[in-house]
């Protein structure tokens, strides 16, 4: 029988470090041709303000095919064709987004990166910090938000949660200068910092935008990036606002972009030399949900967790 797994179940079953390992394996599977991603689709219904989101894919190494809807993820077994699980998608999406950034940082940032600058203070920013802490020896996190109260609150809460120094800063310049890794996790429609501020050796993760109408990083950042990776090229061409904007103005060619699986597998050197500026454009892809969901299901069955469904 299929299992129903709630957000509470997922919180217990999917620690960040384990999710990073799951996604690392996912991208290695993709390099071997064992993964098929289905780019996000947005369905708008007449006479309704609701927009349904559909995404998913197949991960053969996990024997899983999944479809993530706005309110549920359906996980099927690729061997039997049967429905294996129904999962609440929200918390899992938060965790795997942070884990995807962590995988990029693992292969695209300097190994001794210890200072992180974060733009954004929402729920997604929490898992970005958690993810990068799992792969790099962070000793300082600087956080910037236009709202002073939000950045102070975030720094206080995360300092207690992570046990490292996390400080609010008052300007984008302070957030970027001296940071070995810079993460943007906002809903900005205009770039949140000047790419000229980036110091040699900085890894930038743009993780907040998945709409062609929005941008977090500027043309300068894109031009300066010697290695530029996306999680899925087809999806990036549809919804990576920064790269679409730059390509339309002749500042970027899509042939410059590589997919993250090429970096993880070693086909492309993600940090070729000290001083290299690198950029990861994260859209969030369906196969990340599928791989993480399959892992959670395996652990749930072993632990006797979840609710059996009558089908």
LUMRO-612555 format. One record per residue (C-alpha): residue in three letters; x, y, z. Coordinates in steps of 0.1 Angstrom, whole numbers, plus 5000, padded with zeros to 4 digits. Each point is the difference from the previous one (the first is absolute). Example, Ala and Ser with C-alpha at 12.3 -4.5 7.8 and 13.67 -1.06 7.14 Angstrom:
REM LUMRO-612555
['ALA', [5123, 4955, 5078]]
['SER', [5014, 5034, 4993]]
***
This chain:
REM LUMRO-612555
['UNK', [5000, 5000, 5000]]
['UNK', [5010, 5036, 4994]]
['UNK', [5011, 5021, 5030]]
['UNK', [4991, 5036, 5009]]
['UNK', [5029, 5020, 5014]]
['UNK', [4994, 5033, 5016]]
['UNK', [5023, 5030, 5005]]
['UNK', [5006, 4988, 5036]]
['UNK', [5011, 4966, 4987]]
['UNK', [5023, 5017, 4975]]
['UNK', [5015, 5022, 5027]]
['UNK', [5010, 4969, 5019]]
['UNK', [5012, 4979, 4970]]
['UNK', [5019, 5025, 4979]]
['UNK', [5029, 5017, 5018]]
['UNK', [5018, 5026, 4979]]
['UNK', [5033, 4980, 4998]]
['UNK', [4982, 4970, 4988]]
['UNK', [4981, 5020, 4974]]
['UNK', [5033, 5014, 4987]]
['UNK', [5013, 4964, 4995]]
['UNK', [4968, 4990, 4982]]
['UNK', [5002, 5029, 4976]]
['UNK', [5037, 4995, 4994]]
['UNK', [4991, 4964, 4990]]
['UNK', [4971, 5013, 4978]]
['UNK', [5023, 5021, 4979]]
['UNK', [5025, 4972, 4997]]
['UNK', [4971, 4978, 4987]]
['UNK', [4990, 5028, 4976]]
['UNK', [5036, 5000, 4986]]
['UNK', [4995, 4963, 4992]]
['UNK', [4967, 5006, 4982]]
['UNK', [4978, 4986, 5028]]
['UNK', [4979, 5031, 5006]]
['UNK', [4973, 5017, 4980]]
['UNK', [4988, 5034, 5013]]
['UNK', [4967, 5016, 4991]]
['UNK', [5001, 5038, 5001]]
['UNK', [4976, 5019, 5021]]
['UNK', [4966, 5008, 4986]]
['UNK', [4976, 5026, 5014]]
['UNK', [4963, 4996, 4994]]
['UNK', [4977, 5029, 5004]]
['UNK', [4963, 4994, 5003]]
['UNK', [4973, 5023, 4986]]
['UNK', [4982, 5021, 5027]]
['UNK', [5025, 4990, 5026]]
['UNK', [5031, 5016, 5016]]
['UNK', [5014, 4966, 5007]]
['UNK', [5030, 4987, 4979]]
['UNK', [5008, 4963, 5000]]
['UNK', [5036, 4990, 4997]]
['UNK', [5010, 4967, 4985]]
['UNK', [5036, 4986, 4998]]
['UNK', [5016, 4966, 5003]]
['UNK', [5021, 4974, 4983]]
['UNK', [5015, 4966, 5001]]
['UNK', [5030, 4988, 5021]]
['UNK', [5008, 4964, 4989]]
['UNK', [5026, 4994, 5027]]
['UNK', [4973, 5007, 5026]]
['UNK', [4974, 4980, 4980]]
['UNK', [4978, 5031, 5003]]
['UNK', [4978, 5022, 4978]]
['UNK', [4984, 5030, 5016]]
['UNK', [4976, 5028, 4993]]
['UNK', [5000, 5029, 5024]]
['UNK', [4968, 5021, 5001]]
['UNK', [4996, 5031, 5020]]
['UNK', [4984, 4980, 5028]]
['UNK', [5013, 4965, 4997]]
['UNK', [5028, 4979, 4985]]
['UNK', [4990, 4966, 4985]]
['UNK', [5028, 4975, 4999]]
['UNK', [4998, 4970, 4977]]
['UNK', [5023, 4969, 4999]]
['UNK', [5016, 4997, 4965]]
['UNK', [5002, 4962, 5003]]
['UNK', [4964, 4992, 5010]]
['UNK', [4983, 5032, 4987]]
['UNK', [4981, 5002, 5032]]
['UNK', [4995, 5031, 5022]]
['UNK', [5024, 4997, 5029]]
['UNK', [4994, 5032, 5020]]
['UNK', [4982, 5033, 5003]]
['UNK', [5021, 5026, 5017]]
['UNK', [4993, 5035, 5012]]
['UNK', [5024, 5021, 4979]]
['UNK', [5008, 5032, 5018]]
['UNK', [5026, 4991, 5026]]
['UNK', [5018, 4976, 4976]]
['UNK', [5003, 5027, 4974]]
['UNK', [5016, 5023, 5026]]
['UNK', [5025, 4974, 5010]]
['UNK', [5010, 4989, 4965]]
['UNK', [5004, 5036, 4989]]
['UNK', [5026, 5006, 5027]]
['UNK', [5015, 4966, 4992]]
['UNK', [5004, 5008, 4963]]
['UNK', [5018, 5032, 5009]]
['UNK', [5022, 4980, 5023]]
['UNK', [5009, 4976, 4971]]
['UNK', [5009, 5029, 4978]]
['UNK', [5021, 5016, 5028]]
['UNK', [5018, 4967, 5006]]
['UNK', [5013, 4999, 4964]]
['UNK', [5001, 5037, 4990]]
['UNK', [5013, 5019, 5031]]
['UNK', [5035, 5001, 5015]]
['UNK', [5004, 4970, 5024]]
['UNK', [5009, 5022, 5029]]
['UNK', [4970, 5024, 4996]]
['UNK', [4991, 5013, 5034]]
['UNK', [4981, 5032, 4995]]
['UNK', [4964, 5000, 4985]]
['UNK', [4980, 5030, 4990]]
['UNK', [4962, 4995, 4997]]
['UNK', [4975, 5022, 4984]]
['UNK', [4965, 4991, 5013]]
['UNK', [4986, 4991, 5034]]
['UNK', [4970, 4977, 4992]]
['UNK', [4995, 4963, 5005]]
['UNK', [5021, 4992, 4970]]
['UNK', [5030, 5019, 5014]]
['UNK', [5000, 4977, 5030]]
['UNK', [5006, 4969, 4980]]
['UNK', [5026, 5018, 4978]]
['UNK', [5021, 5006, 5031]]
['UNK', [4994, 4965, 5013]]
['UNK', [5010, 4985, 4967]]
['UNK', [5032, 5019, 4995]]
['UNK', [5010, 4994, 5036]]
['UNK', [4998, 4963, 4992]]
['UNK', [5027, 5002, 4973]]
['UNK', [5023, 5029, 5010]]
['UNK', [5016, 5010, 5033]]
['UNK', [4981, 5032, 5005]]
['UNK', [5010, 5023, 5029]]
['UNK', [4981, 5031, 4990]]
['UNK', [4967, 5007, 4983]]
['UNK', [4990, 5035, 4990]]
['UNK', [4963, 5006, 4992]]
['UNK', [4984, 5029, 4982]]
['UNK', [4964, 5010, 4996]]
['UNK', [4985, 5034, 4992]]
['UNK', [4980, 4996, 5032]]
['UNK', [5023, 5005, 5030]]
['UNK', [4976, 4982, 5023]]
['UNK', [4999, 4969, 4978]]
['UNK', [5038, 4997, 4997]]
['UNK', [5005, 5005, 5038]]
['UNK', [4974, 4974, 5008]]
['UNK', [5014, 4975, 4975]]
['UNK', [5036, 5004, 5012]]
['UNK', [4989, 4995, 5037]]
['UNK', [4980, 4969, 4992]]
['UNK', [5025, 4984, 4977]]
['UNK', [5030, 5008, 5023]]
['UNK', [4983, 4979, 5027]]
['UNK', [4990, 4973, 4975]]
['UNK', [5033, 4995, 4983]]
['UNK', [5025, 5009, 5027]]
['UNK', [5021, 5023, 4979]]
['UNK', [5004, 5037, 4997]]
['UNK', [4971, 5015, 4979]]
['UNK', [4997, 5037, 4998]]
['UNK', [4976, 5025, 4983]]
['UNK', [5016, 5025, 4977]]
['UNK', [4986, 5033, 4988]]
['UNK', [5010, 5002, 4964]]
['UNK', [5004, 4976, 4970]]
['UNK', [5037, 5011, 4998]]
['UNK', [5006, 4986, 5035]]
['UNK', [4983, 4968, 4991]]
['UNK', [5022, 4994, 4970]]
['UNK', [5034, 5013, 5010]]
['UNK', [5021, 4973, 5016]]
['UNK', [4975, 4972, 4993]]
['UNK', [5013, 4968, 4985]]
['UNK', [4965, 4989, 4991]]
['UNK', [4971, 5024, 4992]]
['UNK', [4964, 4987, 4999]]
['UNK', [4970, 5019, 4988]]
['UNK', [4966, 4985, 5010]]
['UNK', [4975, 5028, 4994]]
['UNK', [4971, 5008, 4978]]
['UNK', [5018, 5031, 4985]]
['UNK', [4991, 5013, 4966]]
['UNK', [5033, 5020, 4998]]
['UNK', [5036, 4988, 5010]]
['UNK', [5007, 5002, 5037]]
['UNK', [5037, 5009, 4998]]
['UNK', [5026, 5014, 4976]]
['UNK', [5020, 4972, 4984]]
['UNK', [5031, 5022, 5000]]
['UNK', [5002, 4995, 5038]]
['UNK', [5007, 4963, 4996]]
['UNK', [5035, 4991, 5011]]
['UNK', [5021, 4974, 4981]]
['UNK', [4991, 4965, 5011]]
['UNK', [4964, 5007, 5009]]
['UNK', [4973, 4974, 4993]]
['UNK', [4965, 5015, 4994]]
['UNK', [4968, 4980, 5004]]
['UNK', [4969, 5017, 4985]]
['UNK', [4972, 4979, 5015]]
['UNK', [4970, 5022, 5004]]
['UNK', [4988, 5006, 4964]]
['UNK', [4980, 4976, 4978]]
['UNK', [4982, 5025, 4978]]
['UNK', [5011, 5017, 4969]]
['UNK', [4987, 5033, 5015]]
['UNK', [5024, 5000, 5030]]
['UNK', [5038, 5005, 5005]]
['UNK', [5022, 4997, 5030]]
['UNK', [5035, 5003, 4984]]
['UNK', [5011, 5025, 4974]]
['UNK', [5017, 4999, 4967]]
['UNK', [5034, 5007, 5016]]
['UNK', [4997, 4969, 5022]]
['UNK', [4991, 4979, 4969]]
['UNK', [5029, 5014, 4980]]
['UNK', [5025, 4994, 5028]]
['UNK', [4990, 4964, 5006]]
['UNK', [5027, 4978, 4985]]
['UNK', [4978, 4969, 5007]]
['UNK', [4962, 5004, 4998]]
['UNK', [4978, 4970, 5009]]
['UNK', [4963, 4994, 4999]]
['UNK', [4981, 4971, 5015]]
['UNK', [4982, 4994, 4967]]
['UNK', [5006, 5019, 4967]]
['UNK', [4966, 4995, 4985]]
['UNK', [4983, 5013, 5031]]
['UNK', [5025, 5029, 5004]]
['UNK', [4992, 5012, 4965]]
['UNK', [4963, 5002, 5010]]
['UNK', [5002, 5017, 5034]]
['UNK', [5035, 5012, 5010]]
['UNK', [4993, 5037, 4998]]
['UNK', [5037, 5011, 5003]]
['UNK', [5013, 4979, 4972]]
['UNK', [4970, 5007, 4977]]
['UNK', [5005, 5037, 5006]]
['UNK', [5037, 4999, 4993]]
['UNK', [4996, 4977, 4969]]
['UNK', [4974, 5024, 4985]]
['UNK', [5025, 5028, 5003]]
['UNK', [5030, 4981, 4986]]
['UNK', [5018, 4999, 5034]]
['UNK', [4997, 4962, 5003]]
['UNK', [4999, 4970, 4977]]
['UNK', [4982, 4968, 5011]]
['UNK', [5030, 4980, 4988]]
['UNK', [5019, 5013, 5030]]
['UNK', [4977, 4982, 5024]]
['UNK', [5007, 4965, 5012]]
['UNK', [4977, 4978, 5020]]
['UNK', [5008, 4992, 5036]]
['UNK', [5003, 4962, 4993]]
['UNK', [5030, 5008, 4977]]
['UNK', [5017, 5017, 5029]]
['UNK', [4992, 4973, 5026]]
['UNK', [5011, 4972, 4977]]
['UNK', [5033, 5018, 4993]]
['UNK', [4994, 5006, 4963]]
['UNK', [5003, 5038, 5008]]
['UNK', [5023, 5013, 5026]]
['UNK', [4977, 5021, 5022]]
['UNK', [5029, 5020, 5017]]
['UNK', [5028, 4998, 4975]]
['UNK', [5025, 5022, 5019]]
['UNK', [5003, 5023, 5030]]
['UNK', [4984, 5033, 4993]]
['UNK', [4974, 4986, 4976]]
['UNK', [4966, 5016, 5003]]
['UNK', [4972, 4974, 4996]]
['UNK', [4962, 5002, 4997]]
['UNK', [4973, 4975, 5006]]
['UNK', [4965, 5009, 4988]]
['UNK', [4976, 4978, 5020]]
['UNK', [4964, 4997, 4986]]
['UNK', [4990, 4970, 5021]]
['UNK', [4992, 4970, 4978]]
['UNK', [4976, 4971, 5003]]
['UNK', [5025, 4972, 5001]]
['UNK', [5014, 5015, 5033]]
['UNK', [4965, 4995, 5015]]
['UNK', [4998, 4965, 4986]]
['UNK', [5034, 4989, 5013]]
['UNK', [4994, 5015, 5035]]
['UNK', [4965, 4986, 5001]]
['UNK', [5012, 4965, 4991]]
['UNK', [5026, 5002, 5028]]
['UNK', [4975, 5011, 5025]]
['UNK', [4976, 4972, 4990]]
['UNK', [5028, 4974, 5005]]
['UNK', [5008, 5013, 5035]]
['UNK', [4963, 5002, 5009]]
['UNK', [4993, 4964, 4990]]
['UNK', [5031, 4988, 5020]]
['UNK', [4988, 5020, 5031]]
['UNK', [4963, 4991, 4997]]
['UNK', [4990, 5036, 4995]]
['UNK', [4972, 5015, 4979]]
['UNK', [4964, 4993, 4994]]
['UNK', [4990, 4971, 4978]]
['UNK', [4975, 5010, 4973]]
['UNK', [4972, 4978, 4988]]
['UNK', [5014, 4996, 4965]]
***
